[in-house]
Amino acid sequence: MTAENDVLDTAETWRDAGHKVALASVVSTWGSSPRPSGSQLAVNDTGAFVGSVSGGCIEGAVIAEAMDIMQGAPPKLLEFGVSNEMAWEVGLACGGSIAVFVEALND
């Protein structure tokens, strides 16, 4: 089983158990990025999550947006970019940018 399948299987299990679930997917990267396009992170309404879209501060920001989206906010494309000097602070090893789409998984 791939990591992506594990994320989707866990998201399905959470939904089947009655939880709200949001899915974040890396849709593009430029320069350095710890996770490639297609990487996913699922979050449920209790704050549990599985998978990874980046790490560092970016992942925390994505989880916070996912919580809002599960409560009714519209889907959102999040874009993060940093200089080489700020890269380690936010979890992008050598600078670069990443775009992550976050959506609720509805029935």
N, C-alpha and C positions, 0 to 999 in steps of 0.2 A: 504494500500500500504506500502511495506517495504521501508526502506531507500535505499537499493540496487536498487529496482525498480525505485525509484525517480531519482537516479543517471543515470540509463540507459535511462529512459524516457526523462530526460533533455538533455542528450547527443544526443539522436535521434532528438529531437526538434531543437537543434543547427545545426546538420548536415542537416536537412530538410530546414533550413533557409540559407544554404550555407556556414556555418562556418566549419573550420577545427576543429577536436576534437581529443583529446587523452584521453585514459583511463588508470588509475593506479589501480592496484589490489594488495592487501596484499596477498602474496603467502605462507609466513611462518613467524612464530614468535618463539622466545625462551625467557623465562623469562618474565619480565614485558613488556606489550605492551598495549597502550591505546585502540587499535582497533584490533579485531581478524582477522585471515585469512579469506579472502573473502571480506573484506571491500574494498570499491572502491571510487575513486575520478575521476571526469571527468573535463577536462579543455578545454576551447575553445580558438581560436586564438586571442581573445580580452583580454585574461587573466582572464575571468570569470571562476569560478569553483563551483562545487557542490559535496558534500560528504566529506569523510575524510579517510585518511589512517594512521594518527598518531597525528598530531598537532606539535606545536613547529617548530624548524628548519627543521625537516624532511619534513614536508609538503611543506615548501618553496622550498627545494631542489628538491622535486618531481615535483612541478609545473614548475620550471625552466627547468628540463629535458624534461617535456612534451612539453614545448614550442619549444625546439630544435627538438624533434621528429616530431612534426607537420610540421616543416620546412624541413623534409627529413632525419634527423638522424635515424639510425636503432633503433628498439625496444631495450629496455635495462632493465636488472635486476639490481636494486639498492639494496645494502645491507648496513644497518646501525647497529652499535653496540656500546654500551657505558658501561663504568664502573659505579658502583653505585654512585661514586663521581660526575660524569659528567651528570648523568641521568636527573636531573631537567632542566639543561641548554638546552637540545635538545628535551625535551618532552617525554621521556620514564621515567615514575615515579620512578622505582626502578632498573634501569639497564636493560639489556636484548638486544635482537637484533630483527630486522625486515627486511624482504626482500619484495620488491615491484617491480612488473613488470609493465613497462610503454610502451604502444603501441599506434600508431595512429589508429583511426577508419576510414578506407577508405571505399569508395563505393564498 
